[in-house]
Amino acid sequence: MDIENPEAESAQIAKCIASYIDVLTVQRDPSLAGEYYTDDARLLGPGMNLDRAGVVDVIRATLEAGVQVQVERRTLELFVHGGTAYEIAEAEDTFHNSDGTSNTLRNRMFIRWERGTDAKWRFARVMLSPILSRGNLR
């Protein structure tokens, strides 16, 4: 698939990211969250290697436990080439637990996006690398 306008595709990916965050934080719908991943998606990180179903299961368990999710995310670099895009990003996800406690995870992410035949961009591979220092994203 030849994409003639990488800037327009980058804008579509940005909209997809915003919509995905809305699904997690406002709509709180694990089934909808799964639609943002390709059928063969993988989420990789230290001690973690999840397929699409595993990602949805983790999201479902988190939301069903009453956890409120807050996401701060920024794209550092995005390269679109045809129906594939590569993104380097940082995220700070805070999980507000029903008992009043919270946990914050900070990650750098390398993401491979794939554009489906329906023209929607989806996560194909997500690799997480924890940010060990404290403080806001830079």
N, C-alpha and C positions, 0 to 999 in steps of 0.2 A: 504494500500500500504506500503510495507516494503522497506525502503531505507537502503541499506547496507553501504553507504559511505557518512556520514554527511558532511565531508569536501568538497567533490565534490558538494554536494547540496548547501552548503554555498557559494561556488564559483559561482554556477549558480544564486543564489539570488543576489550576488554582481553584476553580469553581467546584471541582470534584472534591478537593481537600476540604473546602469549607462545608460542603454538603455532608461529607463523611463525619466531620467533627460535630455537626448538628445532630446527626443520627446517634452519635455516642452520648452527647451531653444534654440534648433537649428531647429528642424523640425517644431515646433510650431503647432502641429496637435492634436486638442482635441479628434477627433475620435480615433486616435491611442492611446492616453492616456487612454481612456476608456477600451482598451483591457488589461490593466495592473490590472484591478479590476475584482473580481469574480462577478457573476450576482447578488448576494445578499450582496455585499460589503456595508460597512457603514464607513463614516468618521465622527468622533465624536470629539468635542472640546467645549470650553465654548461658549454657544449660537449657537452651530452648530450640526446638526444631518442630514447628507446627505446620500442618497443612491447613487448607481453608476450613475444614470442619473443626479442627482443633482451635483455630482462632475464634470461630463463632462460639464454640463451647466456653472458652475463657471469657469472652465478652458477656455471654448469657449468665454465667455464674457470678461474674462481678456485678452486673446490674440487678440480678435477682437477689443478691445479698444486700441490696439497698445502698450500694456504693454510688456516690455522685462523682462524676468524672469532670475534671477541669483540664483543658488542653491549651497550652501555649506552644505554638509551632511556627517555625519559619524556614523557608526554603533558602538555602545558601547558593545553590547552583542547580539549574535545570537545563538539560540538553535533550532536544527532541530530534529524532531522526526517523522519519517515516512513521510507522506504527508502533515505535518503541521510544521510550523516554527514560533518561537516567536522572535521578535527583539526589542531591546531597542536602540533608536538612538536619535541624535540631528540634527537639521537642522536650517540653517539661510537662509531664502528666501528673496531676495531683488527684489522689483518690481519697475522697472524704467518706469515711466509714460511718455507719449508723450509730456507733458508740461514741462519736465525737472526735475520734482520732483521725489523722490523715497521714498518708505516705506520698512522697513525691519521687518520681523516677525521671531522670534526665538522660536523654540518649541523643547521640548522633546517629543518623540513619542514612543508609544507602538504599535507594529504592529503584527497582526497575518497573516501569509502567508499561502496560500493553494496551493498545487501542483495539477494541473488539470490532467485529463486523457490524455491530450496532452503533459504531462510532463513539462508544463510551470508553473512557480511560479507566483501567483497573490496576490495582496492585498485583504484580506478578511475583516479585521477590522483595522482601523487606529484611535488611540486615541491621540489627541494632548494636550499637557500641556505647556502653554506659559512660556518661560524663561523671567523673568521680569528684570533681571540685564542687563546692557549694556556690550558690549565687545564681543570679538570673542568667538567661542565655545571652551570649554575646554575639 
